[in-house]
């Protein structure tokens, strides 16, 4: 069974690239356009992993991650942040919010798929 990945990214072209890359890699994909939508869709789909942009409207990636980590049914789901900002402080903030890893934009699609596979293997979740 293919793992389900939730991608929360407000920039449509980046979200589309991630969706295509993950589907090509054999994953099921659920899309969200902002942090608030990511929390709602995670409750419905209960994905195996969440890729989340840091800076989004309505709710930042950090806020959404903290909210997800406070929910009993969802707190186990690993979160990987996508960010154009690579400052140490921002990465630290993401890890403190409960993130499993960080991917800096721009990224190569295969690099992202490999990172997703590595995190899924680490937690023993299904992969394609």
N, CA and C atoms as an extended XYZ file, in Angstrom:
384
Properties=species:S:1:pos:R:3:atomname:S:1:resname:S:1:resid:I:1 pbc="F F F"
N         0.844       -1.194        0.000 N   UNK     1
C         0.000        0.000        0.000 CA  UNK     1
C         0.883        1.250        0.000 C   UNK     1
N         0.600        2.170       -0.882 N   UNK     2
C         1.387        3.396       -0.996 CA  UNK     2
C         1.147        4.300        0.207 C   UNK     2
N         2.211        4.935        0.666 N   UNK     3
C         2.103        5.893        1.755 CA  UNK     3
C         1.388        7.145        1.252 C   UNK     3
N         0.629        7.789        2.144 N   UNK     4
C        -0.078        9.028        1.810 CA  UNK     4
C         0.703       10.208        2.367 C   UNK     4
N         0.967       11.180        1.511 N   UNK     5
C         1.712       12.374        1.889 CA  UNK     5
C         0.786       13.582        1.751 C   UNK     5
N         0.729       14.409        2.787 N   UNK     6
C        -0.012       15.672        2.730 CA  UNK     6
C         0.998       16.769        2.427 C   UNK     6
N         0.750       17.536        1.359 N   UNK     7
C         1.616       18.668        1.030 CA  UNK     7
C         0.855       19.962        1.281 C   UNK     7
N         1.391       20.793        2.159 N   UNK     8
C         0.793       22.096        2.464 CA  UNK     8
C         1.750       23.169        1.947 C   UNK     8
N         1.337       23.833        0.895 N   UNK     9
C         2.171       24.844        0.232 CA  UNK     9
C         1.245       25.841       -0.443 C   UNK     9
N         1.433       27.138       -0.146 N   UNK    10
C         0.536       28.147       -0.705 CA  UNK    10
C         0.902       28.553       -2.127 C   UNK    10
N         2.141       28.314       -2.549 N   UNK    11
C         2.531       28.655       -3.921 CA  UNK    11
C         2.180       27.493       -4.836 C   UNK    11
N         1.211       27.722       -5.711 N   UNK    12
C         0.664       26.647       -6.539 CA  UNK    12
C         1.716       25.934       -7.381 C   UNK    12
N         2.648       26.693       -8.008 N   UNK    13
C         3.638       26.043       -8.868 CA  UNK    13
C         4.557       25.110       -8.071 C   UNK    13
N         4.924       25.517       -6.882 N   UNK    14
C         5.755       24.647       -6.035 CA  UNK    14
C         4.939       23.437       -5.579 C   UNK    14
N         3.694       23.676       -5.172 N   UNK    15
C         2.837       22.570       -4.739 CA  UNK    15
C         2.649       21.560       -5.873 C   UNK    15
N         2.403       22.071       -7.092 N   UNK    16
C         2.232       21.185       -8.243 CA  UNK    16
C         3.485       20.358       -8.500 C   UNK    16
N         4.653       20.974       -8.406 N   UNK    17
C         5.919       20.258       -8.602 CA  UNK    17
C         6.072       19.142       -7.575 C   UNK    17
N         5.766       19.451       -6.318 N   UNK    18
C         5.878       18.453       -5.253 CA  UNK    18
C         4.881       17.309       -5.486 C   UNK    18
N         3.646       17.660       -5.843 N   UNK    19
C         2.614       16.642       -6.086 CA  UNK    19
C         3.047       15.706       -7.214 C   UNK    19
N         3.506       16.270       -8.328 N   UNK    20
C         3.943       15.458       -9.467 CA  UNK    20
C         5.121       14.570       -9.063 C   UNK    20
N         6.086       15.143       -8.353 N   UNK    21
C         7.267       14.373       -7.928 CA  UNK    21
C         6.877       13.212       -7.027 C   UNK    21
N         6.007       13.471       -6.064 N   UNK    22
C         5.602       12.421       -5.124 CA  UNK    22
C         4.766       11.351       -5.809 C   UNK    22
N         3.847       11.765       -6.677 N   UNK    23
C         3.027       10.775       -7.402 CA  UNK    23
C         3.900        9.928       -8.312 C   UNK    23
N         4.877       10.558       -8.966 N   UNK    24
C         5.810        9.825       -9.811 CA  UNK    24
C         6.617        8.838       -8.961 C   UNK    24
N         6.885        9.218       -7.712 N   UNK    25
C         7.600        8.347       -6.783 CA  UNK    25
C         6.728        7.243       -6.200 C   UNK    25
N         5.436        7.243       -6.548 N   UNK    26
C         4.547        6.171       -6.119 CA  UNK    26
C         3.705        6.452       -4.893 C   UNK    26
N         3.700        7.708       -4.443 N   UNK    27
C         2.948        8.061       -3.244 CA  UNK    27
C         1.542        8.542       -3.587 C   UNK    27
N         0.623        8.375       -2.631 N   UNK    28
C        -0.689        9.022       -2.690 CA  UNK    28
C        -0.464       10.434       -2.157 C   UNK    28
N        -1.136       11.430       -2.710 N   UNK    29
C        -0.893       12.809       -2.285 CA  UNK    29
C        -2.206       13.533       -1.987 C   UNK    29
N        -2.216       14.261       -0.866 N   UNK    30
C        -3.332       15.126       -0.490 CA  UNK    30
C        -2.762       16.544       -0.459 C   UNK    30
N        -3.485       17.504       -1.043 N   UNK    31
C        -2.992       18.880       -1.137 CA  UNK    31
C        -3.728       19.834       -0.202 C   UNK    31
N        -2.976       20.794        0.339 N   UNK    32
C        -3.553       21.878        1.138 CA  UNK    32
C        -2.852       23.173        0.727 C   UNK    32
N        -3.614       24.274        0.695 N   UNK    33
C        -3.064       25.549        0.237 CA  UNK    33
C        -2.592       26.457        1.369 C   UNK    33
N        -2.868       26.083        2.626 N   UNK    34
C        -2.409       26.884        3.768 CA  UNK    34
C        -2.377       26.013        5.024 C   UNK    34
N        -1.871       26.578        6.110 N   UNK    35
C        -1.728       25.807        7.343 CA  UNK    35
C        -3.048       25.338        7.929 C   UNK    35
N        -4.049       26.193        7.893 N   UNK    36
C        -5.361       25.833        8.444 CA  UNK    36
C        -5.967       24.662        7.672 C   UNK    36
N        -5.866       24.728        6.345 N   UNK    37
C        -6.380       23.655        5.498 CA  UNK    37
C        -5.582       22.361        5.745 C   UNK    37
N        -4.288       22.493        5.995 N   UNK    38
C        -3.443       21.319        6.269 CA  UNK    38
C        -3.926       20.587        7.520 C   UNK    38
N        -4.251       21.334        8.564 N   UNK    39
C        -4.733       20.721        9.809 CA  UNK    39
C        -6.062       20.006        9.542 C   UNK    39
N        -6.962       20.664        8.799 N   UNK    40
C        -8.266       20.051        8.492 CA  UNK    40
C        -8.104       18.782        7.652 C   UNK    40
N        -7.270       18.859        6.609 N   UNK    41
C        -7.097       17.697        5.720 CA  UNK    41
C        -6.354       16.564        6.415 C   UNK    41
N        -5.442       16.894        7.319 N   UNK    42
C        -4.725       15.852        8.065 CA  UNK    42
C        -5.701       15.071        8.939 C   UNK    42
N        -6.687       15.758        9.508 N   UNK    43
C        -7.685       15.080       10.341 CA  UNK    43
C        -8.551       14.143        9.502 C   UNK    43
N        -8.815       14.517        8.253 N   UNK    44
C        -9.640       13.686        7.374 CA  UNK    44
C        -8.845       12.522        6.792 C   UNK    44
N        -7.648       12.796        6.272 N   UNK    45
C        -6.881       11.801        5.527 CA  UNK    45
C        -5.932       10.972        6.401 C   UNK    45
N        -5.519       11.497        7.547 N   UNK    46
C        -4.500       10.903        8.427 CA  UNK    46
C        -3.333       10.364        7.572 C   UNK    46
N        -2.525       11.293        7.032 N   UNK    47
C        -1.418       10.894        6.160 CA  UNK    47
C        -0.286       10.209        6.926 C   UNK    47
N         0.618        9.587        6.173 N   UNK    48
C         1.788        8.943        6.777 CA  UNK    48
C         2.887        9.959        7.044 C   UNK    48
N         2.868       11.074        6.296 N   UNK    49
C         3.884       12.115        6.442 CA  UNK    49
C         3.307       13.422        5.915 C   UNK    49
N         3.772       14.541        6.482 N   UNK    50
C         3.302       15.859        6.053 CA  UNK    50
C         4.498       16.698        5.628 C   UNK    50
N         4.416       17.254        4.410 N   UNK    51
C         5.389       18.234        3.926 CA  UNK    51
C         4.714       19.583        4.062 C   UNK    51
N         5.364       20.520        4.741 N   UNK    52
C         4.686       21.783        5.020 CA  UNK    52
C         5.605       22.974        4.814 C   UNK    52
N         5.113       23.933        4.031 N   UNK    53
C         5.821       25.198        3.871 CA  UNK    53
C         5.786       25.930        5.211 C   UNK    53
N         6.821       26.708        5.469 N   UNK    54
C         6.879       27.457        6.732 CA  UNK    54
C         5.961       28.673        6.687 C   UNK    54
N         6.065       29.452        5.614 N   UNK    55
C         5.312       30.710        5.527 CA  UNK    55
C         4.092       30.546        4.638 C   UNK    55
N         2.933       30.495        5.284 N   UNK    56
C         1.659       30.355        4.560 CA  UNK    56
C         0.619       31.269        5.183 C   UNK    56
N        -0.404       31.645        4.383 N   UNK    57
C        -1.488       32.463        4.942 CA  UNK    57
C        -2.372       31.655        5.890 C   UNK    57
N        -3.161       32.354        6.675 N   UNK    58
C        -4.124       31.810        7.638 CA  UNK    58
C        -3.466       31.162        8.852 C   UNK    58
N        -2.439       30.348        8.630 N   UNK    59
C        -1.730       29.705        9.739 CA  UNK    59
C        -0.356       29.309        9.204 C   UNK    59
N         0.719       29.671        9.911 N   UNK    60
C         2.056       29.303        9.443 CA  UNK    60
C         2.273       27.803        9.592 C   UNK    60
N         3.306       27.320        8.930 N   UNK    61
C         3.664       25.916        9.073 CA  UNK    61
C         3.977       25.556       10.513 C   UNK    61
N         4.652       26.465       11.222 N   UNK    62
C         4.985       26.206       12.626 CA  UNK    62
C         3.721       26.039       13.469 C   UNK    62
N         2.765       26.971       13.270 N   UNK    63
C         1.514       26.908       14.035 CA  UNK    63
C         0.739       25.633       13.718 C   UNK    63
N         0.681       25.296       12.418 N   UNK    64
C        -0.031       24.086       12.016 CA  UNK    64
C         0.634       22.839       12.601 C   UNK    64
N         1.958       22.816       12.589 N   UNK    65
C         2.692       21.664       13.132 CA  UNK    65
C         2.420       21.517       14.630 C   UNK    65
N         2.474       22.627       15.358 N   UNK    66
C         2.195       22.577       16.809 CA  UNK    66
C         0.783       22.068       17.072 C   UNK    66
N        -0.168       22.534       16.263 N   UNK    67
C        -1.554       22.104       16.427 CA  UNK    67
C        -1.685       20.600       16.163 C   UNK    67
N        -1.057       20.126       15.090 N   UNK    68
C        -1.112       18.696       14.755 CA  UNK    68
C        -0.464       17.851       15.852 C   UNK    68
N         0.653       18.333       16.379 N   UNK    69
C         1.379       17.578       17.408 CA  UNK    69
C         0.614       17.546       18.738 C   UNK    69
N        -0.386       18.423       18.883 N   UNK    70
C        -1.185       18.424       20.114 CA  UNK    70
C        -2.395       17.488       20.009 C   UNK    70
N        -2.612       16.914       18.813 N   UNK    71
C        -3.762       16.034       18.598 CA  UNK    71
C        -3.344       14.575       18.736 C   UNK    71
N        -4.028       13.863       19.598 N   UNK    72
C        -3.684       12.481       19.905 CA  UNK    72
C        -3.587       11.600       18.646 C   UNK    72
N        -4.534       11.736       17.732 N   UNK    73
C        -4.564       10.883       16.536 CA  UNK    73
C        -3.514       11.250       15.487 C   UNK    73
N        -2.952       12.451       15.597 N   UNK    74
C        -2.050       12.942       14.553 CA  UNK    74
C        -0.632       13.224       15.021 C   UNK    74
N        -0.383       13.208       16.310 N   UNK    75
C         0.919       13.639       16.819 CA  UNK    75
C         2.086       12.761       16.377 C   UNK    75
N         1.791       11.530       15.964 N   UNK    76
C         2.840       10.606       15.527 CA  UNK    76
C         3.308       10.861       14.092 C   UNK    76
N         2.566       11.663       13.327 N   UNK    77
C         2.866       11.869       11.908 CA  UNK    77
C         4.090       12.779       11.762 C   UNK    77
N         5.129       12.298       11.056 N   UNK    78
C         6.308       13.154       10.877 CA  UNK    78
C         6.001       14.328        9.953 C   UNK    78
N         6.594       15.484       10.282 N   UNK    79
C         6.428       16.700        9.492 CA  UNK    79
C         7.806       17.112        8.973 C   UNK    79
N         7.873       17.372        7.662 N   UNK    80
C         9.081       17.920        7.060 CA  UNK    80
C         8.731       19.318        6.575 C   UNK    80
N         9.488       20.318        7.038 N   UNK    81
C         9.239       21.691        6.602 CA  UNK    81
C         9.965       21.984        5.301 C   UNK    81
N         9.297       22.749        4.436 N   UNK    82
C         9.883       23.278        3.208 CA  UNK    82
C        10.064       24.771        3.432 C   UNK    82
N        11.273       25.269        3.191 N   UNK    83
C        11.483       26.683        3.429 CA  UNK    83
C        12.596       27.242        2.565 C   UNK    83
N        12.406       28.480        2.121 N   UNK    84
C        13.455       29.185        1.393 CA  UNK    84
C        14.428       29.809        2.380 C   UNK    84
N        14.034       29.854        3.627 N   UNK    85
C        14.866       30.462        4.654 CA  UNK    85
C        15.672       29.377        5.368 C   UNK    85
N        16.987       29.484        5.248 N   UNK    86
C        17.822       28.453        5.843 CA  UNK    86
C        18.542       28.889        7.105 C   UNK    86
N        18.133       29.992        7.684 N   UNK    87
C        18.812       30.437        8.887 CA  UNK    87
C        18.686       29.400        9.992 C   UNK    87
N        19.743       29.250       10.731 N   UNK    88
C        19.789       28.285       11.830 CA  UNK    88
C        18.614       28.475       12.787 C   UNK    88
N        18.280       29.729       13.063 N   UNK    89
C        17.201       30.027       14.011 CA  UNK    89
C        15.861       29.486       13.506 C   UNK    89
N        15.610       29.624       12.192 N   UNK    90
C        14.354       29.141       11.639 CA  UNK    90
C        14.274       27.621       11.656 C   UNK    90
N        15.394       26.977       11.345 N   UNK    91
C        15.433       25.515       11.383 CA  UNK    91
C        15.190       25.052       12.814 C   UNK    91
N        15.824       25.713       13.771 N   UNK    92
C        15.638       25.382       15.186 CA  UNK    92
C        14.174       25.555       15.586 C   UNK    92
N        13.548       26.625       15.136 N   UNK    93
C        12.141       26.880       15.451 CA  UNK    93
C        11.262       25.763       14.896 C   UNK    93
N        11.578       25.309       13.691 N   UNK    94
C        10.825       24.221       13.082 CA  UNK    94
C        10.974       22.922       13.854 C   UNK    94
N        12.186       22.624       14.290 N   UNK    95
C        12.414       21.400       15.055 CA  UNK    95
C        11.702       21.484       16.414 C   UNK    95
N        11.710       22.652       17.007 N   UNK    96
C        11.016       22.835       18.295 CA  UNK    96
C         9.504       22.694       18.134 C   UNK    96
N         8.991       23.028       16.948 N   UNK    97
C         7.552       22.892       16.690 CA  UNK    97
C         7.171       21.423       16.502 C   UNK    97
N         8.183       20.563       16.348 N   UNK    98
C         7.912       19.129       16.230 CA  UNK    98
C         8.285       18.526       14.893 C   UNK    98
N         9.015       19.266       14.053 N   UNK    99
C         9.375       18.759       12.727 CA  UNK    99
C        10.391       17.627       12.815 C   UNK    99
N        10.302       16.751       11.856 N   UNK   100
C        11.231       15.625       11.729 CA  UNK   100
C        12.463       16.053       10.938 C   UNK   100
N        12.257       16.939        9.963 N   UNK   101
C        13.348       17.337        9.084 CA  UNK   101
C        13.001       18.654        8.398 C   UNK   101
N        13.942       19.152        7.600 N   UNK   102
C        13.830       20.435        6.919 CA  UNK   102
C        14.368       20.279        5.503 C   UNK   102
N        13.671       20.786        4.507 N   UNK   103
C        14.163       20.797        3.132 CA  UNK   103
C        14.161       22.248        2.668 C   UNK   103
N        15.308       22.707        2.181 N   UNK   104
C        15.421       24.086        1.728 CA  UNK   104
C        15.060       24.201        0.250 C   UNK   104
N        14.304       25.260       -0.074 N   UNK   105
C        13.973       25.569       -1.460 CA  UNK   105
C        15.113       26.411       -2.037 C   UNK   105
N        15.446       26.249       -3.298 N   UNK   106
C        14.909       25.259       -4.229 CA  UNK   106
C        15.517       23.878       -3.966 C   UNK   106
N        14.771       22.848       -4.284 N   UNK   107
C        15.245       21.484       -4.088 CA  UNK   107
C        15.022       20.689       -5.360 C   UNK   107
N        15.820       19.647       -5.530 N   UNK   108
C        15.626       18.757       -6.677 CA  UNK   108
C        14.491       17.803       -6.323 C   UNK   108
N        13.560       17.560       -7.254 N   UNK   109
C        12.435       16.664       -6.956 CA  UNK   109
C        12.868       15.301       -6.408 C   UNK   109
N        13.914       14.701       -6.982 N   UNK   110
C        14.340       13.384       -6.502 CA  UNK   110
C        14.921       13.460       -5.088 C   UNK   110
N        15.522       14.602       -4.755 N   UNK   111
C        16.049       14.814       -3.399 CA  UNK   111
C        14.893       14.803       -2.388 C   UNK   111
N        13.795       15.461       -2.758 N   UNK   112
C        12.623       15.507       -1.885 CA  UNK   112
C        12.018       14.114       -1.714 C   UNK   112
N        11.852       13.385       -2.809 N   UNK   113
C        11.277       12.033       -2.747 CA  UNK   113
C        12.165       11.124       -1.896 C   UNK   113
N        13.485       11.237       -2.062 N   UNK   114
C        14.409       10.421       -1.256 CA  UNK   114
C        14.314       10.760        0.226 C   UNK   114
N        14.177       12.038        0.546 N   UNK   115
C        14.039       12.470        1.943 CA  UNK   115
C        12.752       11.896        2.540 C   UNK   115
N        11.657       11.954        1.780 N   UNK   116
C        10.373       11.407        2.234 CA  UNK   116
C        10.510        9.904        2.494 C   UNK   116
N        11.134        9.189        1.554 N   UNK   117
C        11.323        7.739        1.732 CA  UNK   117
C        12.149        7.425        2.976 C   UNK   117
N        13.207        8.219        3.183 N   UNK   118
C        14.096        7.985        4.326 CA  UNK   118
C        13.347        8.163        5.653 C   UNK   118
N        12.544        9.218        5.757 N   UNK   119
C        11.776        9.463        6.984 CA  UNK   119
C        10.730        8.363        7.184 C   UNK   119
N        10.065        7.951        6.110 N   UNK   120
C         9.065        6.885        6.216 CA  UNK   120
C         9.708        5.561        6.653 C   UNK   120
N        10.899        5.261        6.130 N   UNK   121
C        11.607        4.037        6.550 CA  UNK   121
C        11.964        4.111        8.022 C   UNK   121
N        12.394        5.278        8.443 N   UNK   122
C        12.800        5.487        9.845 CA  UNK   122
C        11.647        5.196       10.808 C   UNK   122
N        10.417        5.585       10.405 N   UNK   123
C         9.276        5.371       11.291 CA  UNK   123
C         8.545        4.078       10.985 C   UNK   123
N         9.002        3.363        9.938 N   UNK   124
C         8.392        2.083        9.609 CA  UNK   124
C         7.044        2.175        8.924 C   UNK   124
N         6.783        3.304        8.244 N   UNK   125
C         5.510        3.464        7.530 CA  UNK   125
C         5.645        2.896        6.126 C   UNK   125
N         4.519        2.669        5.480 N   UNK   126
C         4.517        2.125        4.126 CA  UNK   126
C         5.170        3.071        3.148 C   UNK   126
N         5.795        2.493        2.140 N   UNK   127
C         6.349        3.301        1.058 CA  UNK   127
C         5.946        2.630       -0.243 C   UNK   127
N         6.092        3.361       -1.343 N   UNK   128
C         5.624        2.792       -2.611 CA  UNK   128
C         6.463        1.603       -3.050 C   UNK   128
